[in-house]
Amino acid sequence: MDISNLTSSVSAQAAAQASALASLLLLRKTLELQAASIGGLVQAATPASAPSNPPNLGNSVDLTV
């Protein structure tokens, strides 16, 4: 193998590794931001209040055909 081919191969691999690392860091940051925004949405959601209907209402359904 020629030295110039070896040097270009090593530099190409180093560039690919740096690109993969940058992509991974970007993915991690994106996931952190999404988790933070979802956490805010979950906290902002209010739980459903208990129904104010009488306890006997809605216990049965009358069907007539």
C-alpha positions in Angstrom: 0.0 0.0 0.0 1.3 3.4 -0.9 1.8 6.0 2.0 -0.4 8.6 0.3 -3.3 6.1 0.0 -2.8 5.1 3.7 -2.7 8.7 4.8 -5.9 9.6 2.9 -7.6 6.4 4.2 -6.7 7.3 7.8 -7.9 10.9 7.4 -11.1 9.8 5.8 -11.8 7.4 8.7 -11.0 10.1 11.2 -13.4 12.5 9.4 -16.1 9.8 9.4 -15.6 9.1 13.1 -15.8 12.9 13.9 -19.0 13.1 11.8 -20.5 10.2 13.6 -19.6 11.7 17.0 -21.1 15.0 16.1 -24.3 13.3 14.9 -24.5 11.3 18.2 -24.1 14.5 20.2 -26.8 16.2 18.2 -29.1 13.3 18.7 -28.5 13.3 22.5 -29.2 17.0 22.7 -32.4 16.7 20.6 -33.6 13.9 22.9 -32.9 15.9 26.0 -34.8 18.9 24.6 -37.8 16.7 23.6 -37.8 15.1 27.1 -37.8 18.6 28.7 -40.7 19.8 26.5 -42.7 16.6 27.1 -42.1 17.0 30.8 -43.5 20.5 30.7 -46.6 19.3 28.8 -47.2 16.6 31.2 -47.0 19.0 34.2 -49.3 21.4 32.4 -52.0 18.8 31.8 -54.6 18.9 34.5 -56.0 15.6 35.7 -59.6 15.0 34.9 -61.9 16.0 37.7 -64.3 13.5 39.3 -67.7 13.5 37.6 -70.3 15.6 39.3 -73.2 13.4 38.3 -75.3 11.5 40.8 -73.9 8.0 41.6 -76.9 6.2 40.0 -76.6 8.0 36.7 -75.0 6.1 33.8 -74.9 2.7 35.5 -77.1 1.1 32.9 -78.1 1.6 29.3 -81.7 1.0 28.1 -81.9 -0.3 24.6 -85.2 -0.5 22.7 -85.3 -1.8 19.2 
